[in-house]
Amino acid sequence: METSTKFDRPRRERRLTLTEQVLELLGQAIVAGKFDSGSFPTEAEISKLFQTSRSVTREAVKMLTAKGMVSARPRSGIIAQPPERWSLLDPDVLRWMLEKKFSHDLLRHFTEMRLGLEPAAAALAARHATPEALQAIEQGLQRMVDAGHGNDDHLEADVAFHVAVLNATGNPFYAQLDELITTALKISIRVTNRIKGHTASIPAHRRVFDAIKARDEARASAAMKAIIAEVSTLIAHDEMDGLQKKKARSKARSAAAKRTR
């Protein structure tokens, strides 16, 4: 565990408990590939490393086990699990993967899932949204407008809008996707905003709100689908741009090597 000093510090808004700090650092390390061989420190070694009690360490290991990232058995000890066993629907796991092991494939897969969920959520919101839910969506939209004037955060405002639509469905299953959607949206929006050079389209989001307010399910679904379809296109362009740059760098290195011969 000598590489532990290289672990990134957790990035969250609220102060983490000791258990959450250990969980965060170990989760990041697993995703970063520090335990690809399956080896993993014992509870005693983890406690010594982080100077925490065995109860704190044990709880963190239990949380990692629940996320599918390690297995803990009396005789075999703690063993890091391969990525295919991780729970991708767990917000922490998804965040660690997007932040520590970003890939266009992962982001594309998540966006494909959004295409299957959010247009349907917009249609349900058009059918079931209460006055309070409509007000929450409108507030999210207004926050996006305010962010354009420098009076709010673009990322937080965009996420607030999409979460408000999920909540407006009146469906508890959609509502409980809010943390998962928030986690991945924050990464996705950072990427797409960088590609576009500007923030999300307010008119496009306003079309979603207007359709929901008008109780037009088909229009609400189509408007939301258009937003996410654009994201898919931007991700594909960014991936292609990255590949072209990689080829250009490789070609430049080859040319430089020939000149030095």
Order of alpha helices (4+ residues) and beta strands (2+ residues): alpha-alpha-alpha-beta-beta-alpha-alpha-alpha-alpha-alpha-alpha-alpha-alpha
